[in-house]
Amino acid sequence: MKEMTKIALDAMGGDNAPKEIIKGAMEAVSARSDIKVILTGKEDVIKEELAGYTYNKEQIEVVNTTEVIETAEPPVMAIRKKKDSSIVVGLKMVKNGEADAFVSAGSSGAILAGGQLLVGRIKGVERPPLAPLIPTEKGFSLLIDCGANVDARPSHLLQFAKIGSVYMEHIMGVKNPKVAIVNIGAEEEKGNALVKETFPLLKECQDIHFTGSIEAREIPHGQADVVVCEAFVGNVILKLYEGVGAVLVDKIKGGMMANLRSKIGALLVKPALKATLKDFDASEYGGAPLLGLNGLVVKTHGSSTAKEIKNTIFQCVTFKEQDINQKIKECIQQPEEAAE
Amino acid sequence: MKEMTKIALDAMGGDNAPKEIIKGAMEAVSARSDIKVILTGKEDVIKEELAGYTYNKEQIEVVNTTEVIETAEPPVMAIRKKKDSSIVVGLKMVKNGEADAFVSAGSSGAILAGGQLLVGRIKGVERPPLAPLIPTEKGFSLLIDCGANVDARPSHLLQFAKIGSVYMEHIMGVKNPKVAIVNIGAEEEKGNALVKETFPLLKECQDIHFTGSIEAREIPHGQADVVVCEAFVGNVILKLYEGVGAVLVDKIKGGMMANLRSKIGALLVKPALKATLKDFDASEYGGAPLLGLNGLVVKTHGSSTAKEIKNTIFQCVTFKEQDINQKIKECIQQPEEAAE
């Protein structure tokens, strides 16, 4: 019999919790019998929601937690104080080996801080990067790091490049992924102090397919599979992507409503346009993994729907099946360490 | 008689030179009699182009230069070696007071380096910031700094905030402009080392209307009039803006061509959509000024058309009329220095 992948899922996190979270879990377990979802959160709320479904009882477990971490709370404090929250309990299950992964649409700060504090890093990983997939003209790229730890050092960025390559190759199936570093020009001598120091390390690294610098303008064109940057810059890229996209789509919708002629046209183009914009929707690809931990922690969008939760759960299964953490160990550690 | 504003214009710079550059100059001088444009570049090429126009000879001067700086050349070296280039000659005219401003669509690197090396900074200005206007949902914001000097210090960012406020108030007519610093969260304790050190300086500054942090997601929504950041981050924001916009518009166009129904719809929405996307086009607002120099240097888009050149020339006139450099001196320097 195939081994089960056990996923702790925060039933309380995100704008659409618990309804869409539980719906996503239901869709995942009904699609695959090798998944067990452990829902953390207020038992009575979860059970009420579960009552509307028929499902294999062995694939769903509820772990009652009495507290909820709100998005506005200072993350580290919240993790320390709210020991019986859906996030802390879920993360501890990963730490203790009771779950292979923890998935949450809740407070980013608490998930990032808690992932590091409670689950712990793989030996040799200096900083666990948060690595969302971003949509591009050609498909998607991995943006690594968008996490909580800013002001990275060159050695951190080198690790991000290696870890990101493992992820893209073995989870997303991109052979020999192209790695580039975010820069303000294409030439090697360009950049800030961090990029200038990191560039030669990436160039010399034998484990990755480094293609040089990438200007921000080229990122949406999909010129690189793994886009390496420091977390402050990564956060700006991720959020500006969302912001420019949202404003532009709004403007276009507004423009289509300008007059009768354009309104009729809008009705005709709408279905085709919807399909196009879906391509540019990050939630198609599941959540953003926090990589390099002793287990897997995935942050999904605050606005996650059932579909994103389901896709994220499948992503966790692939992560386990492909033994990604062993592969990360092998690329980060010296040979004698990795064999330990 | 009203004083003339003298603008040195690089007739050789940009993808559409000399045709669109000279066309822009012609449109500017025929619209206003208080402008004199000094075209720098290859005299024979310029004269051939000018032959197609009728214009007031006193408003156009041609200064022959024999060299052209290419965009791929290392900037500082190019400025030092090509002393008879359209960029170096134009910048020196500003330095010597023969022109009030220099405008070029040529090599960004050469214009930024040359502006600092040849024109020189206003006393007290630590770093001259490059400050383009970026389109937003509500209109536009000033993004300051997108220049060549990365790894800024907190005191530089404080100056950018002050200089940017002067520009937005007196050139763009935004009363009491809202100033925000680019950050990875809205809370005061968030950020990298630079932002954390800069935040209290901005908060204490009496000369600006500081509203706190701005996340990249909010920039396109126009939440701040003056968006302060270090040049590396500014460059990423500016170029990602262009990149996401270009890919999304392409995707939408492609989506409209998906089938016959959508093609008919596309024909109907096209005029309204074109007007909408024009709102989101940075070239409407003219070029990006390099501020804090003893004179004005403006970099326009490499793809500048006559319209952007004309708008940039008008921008230079307002800059002189509003005596922006005196206002920058007053906000940067101690009272005794500004009176010198």
Interface residues (C-beta under 8 A of the other chain):
Chain A: P74 G109 T136 E137 V150 D151 V182 I184 G185 E189 G191 N192 A193 V195 E215 A216 R217 E218 I219 P220 H221 A231 F232 V233 N235 V236 I237 L238 K239 L240 Y241 E242 G243 V244 G245 A246 V247 L248 V249 D250 K251 I252 G254 G255 M256 A258 N259 R261 S262 I264 G265 A266 L267 L268 V269 K270 P271 A272 L273 A275 T276 L277 D279 F280
Chain B: P74 G109 T136 E137 V150 D151 V182 I184 G185 E189 G191 N192 A193 V195 E215 A216 R217 E218 I219 P220 H221 A231 F232 V233 N235 V236 I237 L238 K239 L240 Y241 E242 G243 V244 G245 A246 V247 L248 V249 D250 K251 I252 G254 G255 M256 A258 N259 R261 S262 I264 G265 A266 L267 L268 V269 K270 P271 A272 L273 A275 T276 L277 D279 F280
